[in-house]
Amino acid sequence: MSNLLKYIAYYRVSTQEQGNSGLGLSAQQSSVRTFAKASGELVGEYTEVESGTHNSRKQLDAAIDACVALGAVLVVKNLSRISRGGYKVMGKLQDLGVTFIESTSPYDNQLIKEFKFSLAKEEREKISERTSSALQEIKKKITKGELHISKAGNIVRSLGCPDNLSAMSRERATLSIRAKAANDENNKRATSLIVALRSAGLSFYAITKQLNDSGFKTSRGNNFSEMQSKRLYVRHTKLNVDEHSTLLA
């Protein structure tokens, strides 16, 4: 009988995510299979294919049952793949004694995993609401004749029909974007994880890799660079120092 650690893989993908190189099925499979091959034995794979609004977890339930039956570890590329089920999923895994890990960060302790699970769940729940609200806001501004500037720095007069900005307008747009970045929800959530991982002793290189592997995005929707991770950490530290100094004054 093999003494290798057993793994059960779980993949979840929507039609929309298939076009995302980080979340598509092949990307998940590649990450999980590479990890499993290097550290144990992949004894089963379960795939959930769903639409953006469908919330079925039949394959996840089957994967968990297989882990219990085989004494295996549940492995996903990142925890956003199972966070949609909410804390009931985490509770079920813990009640059944099933260990769950990310192939991109397999050595996270339980506290870090729970923290990342919470962030992934919150982000997923807000995606639909944010998208709908943003589109409605753009439509309202255009209807009122107000100026809307896209992330690319273009004036949007109607959805799908931008015009080029003047140099002055581009400068104003850049300043506006920078101001918004400080209060951006993506940056706030990323900062929380950066601070937690930095406290755990990780380098900014490792932290940045973890942010990108876990699906975090900058205020402009891009992957994080090491410099951006450092900038958010320094900004957080400076704010804390400033607030502390104010209290002592």
N, C-alpha and C positions, 0 to 999 in steps of 0.2 A: 504493500500500500504506500502511496506517495506521501512524503512528509512535507511537501511544499505547501505554503500558505495558499488557501483557496480564495479565489475572487469571483464575485458575480458582478457583471457590468450592467449598468442601466444607462440607456441613452433616451433623451427626449428631445424631439425637434418639431417645430411647426413649419408650415410652408414658408413663412416669412424668414425664419431663421436659416433655412437651407441656403439662402443667398449670402449669409454671413459666414466668412471663412473661419471665425472663431467658435461659432455655435452650430454649424452644419453637422450632419450625421457623420460624415467621413472624418471631420476634425476631432469629434468626440471619440470615435472608434480608434483613431490613430494614437491619441494621447493615452487612453485607457489600456489598449493592447500593449503598447510599448512599456508602460509601467508594470503591468501584470507579468509580462514575459521576463522582465528583469528581476522581479522580486518574488514571484510565486507562480501560480497556475490559474489561468482563466478557465473556469469550469462552466460558465453560462453567460449568455448575453440576452438582455431584454430591451426592446425598443418601443417607445411610445411615440406614435406619429399623430399629431393633432392639429386642429385649426387654432387660430389665436384665441377663440372664445371657448373651446372645448376643454374641459377640466378633468377628463377621465384619468384614473391612475391604475387601471387594471394591470398593466405590465409592471408597474412599480410594486404593486401588491404581490404579484407573482415572483418578482425578483427577491423581495423580502422573504417570502415563504421559502424560496430556494436557499437563501442564506441560512435560515433557521435549520432546514433539513440537512444541509451539507456542512454546517459550521463555517460558513464562508463570510468574507468581508464584502460589503456592498461598496462598489467603487464607481464614481462618476467623474467626469472631467472637472466640473465645478458644482458647487452646492445649489446654484440656481436651477439645476436640472430637477431637484426634488423639493425646492422650497415652495413651489406653487401649492402643494398640498397643505401648507401651513404647519403649525406646531403639532398637529395630530400625527403627521408623518414622523417628526422627530421623536415624539412621545412613543409612538409605536416601535420605532427602532430601539429606543432605550429600554422599553418594557420587555422586548423580546431578546435583549442582549445582543443586538446586531451592531457591529462596528461599521461605521460609514466613513469613507475618506474621499478626498479629491486626488485624482491622479496627478494634477498639477501642483499639489501641495500636500503630500501624504503624511507629513510629520507634524501637522498642526495639532496642538493640544485641544481638549474638549472645549475650553473657554473660547479659543479663537474660532473653532468650528461653529459654535453656537452664535457667536457674534456675526460671523460672515453669513450664516444661514438667515439670521434676522434681517441683515441689510439686503440680501438677495430677495427675500420675500417682500420686503417693503418696496423695493425698487420695481419688482414685477407688478405689484398691485397698483402702482401709480402710473405705469407706462401708458395704459389706455386712457386714463383720466387726463394726463398731461398732454397727450397728443390731441385729444378732442378739444380740450380747453384752448390750446395754442392755436389751432385752426380757427376756432370760433372767434378768438381775439383778433387774429389777422383779418378775418372777414369784416368784423365790426370797424376796425381802423380804416380799412380800405373804403368801406361804405360811407364813413364820415369824412373821407378825404384826407385822413391823417397819414403821415409818413410812416411806413414800416420798412426797417432795414433787415435784410437777411443775414445769416451767419457769414455768408461769403462777402458781405459788405455792399450788397446791391439794394437799390430801392425797389420795393415790390408794389406795383400798382394794381396787380391782380395776381391771384395764385397761379404761378407758372409763367409769369411775364415780367421779369426784372429788367431794370435799366441800369446802366453804369452810373456810378456816383462821381461827383467832382472830387478833387483832392481834399478840399476842406470837409466835404461831407464824409469822406472815408475816415478822416482823422477824428471827426466827432463820433463816428460809429465805433472806431477802435477804442476811444476813451469810454464810451458807453458799455462796450463789451467787457472791458477790464473792470469797470465798477460792478457790473452784474456778476462777474466771476467770483468776487469775494463773498457774495451771498448765495451763490449757486448751490442748489440742493445736492447735485452730484459731487461738487467739491467738498461740501460739508460731510457727506457720508464717507468720501475717500479720506478726508482728514482724520475722521474717527478711527478708521482702520490703520492709517499710517501711524498715528500716535500709539495705538495698541501694539502694532508689530514692532515699532521702534523701541517701546518699553520692554518688549520681549527679547531685544538684543539683535534684531535683524538689520542688515545693512540696507541703505537706500536702493541699491541695485536689486536685492532680494525683495524688498517691499514693492518696488515698481513692477517687477515681474509678477508678483502676487496680485497687484491691482489689475493688471492687464489680463492675466489668466482668469481672474474672477469676473471679468466683464465690466469693470468700472470704466467710466469715460470722463473726460474733462468736460468743462462747461461748453466746449465747442463740439463735443461728441467724438473726440479722438482718443487714441490710446495715450497713457501717461508716459512721459519721459522721466528719467531719473531727476533731472533738474526741477521739473514740475512737482515731483513728490517732495523734494527738499524744500521748495518754495512754500508749499502748503504747510509743511511741518514747522518751518521757521515762522510763518505768519501766525500759526496757532500758538507757538511759544511766545512770540512777541506780544500777542493779544493778552495772554495770561499774565505776562510780566507787567504790562501796562495796567491791567485791571488791578493787580496786586498793589502796584505803586499808588494807584488812585485811592485804594482803601486805606493805605498807610498814611496818605498825605493829610 
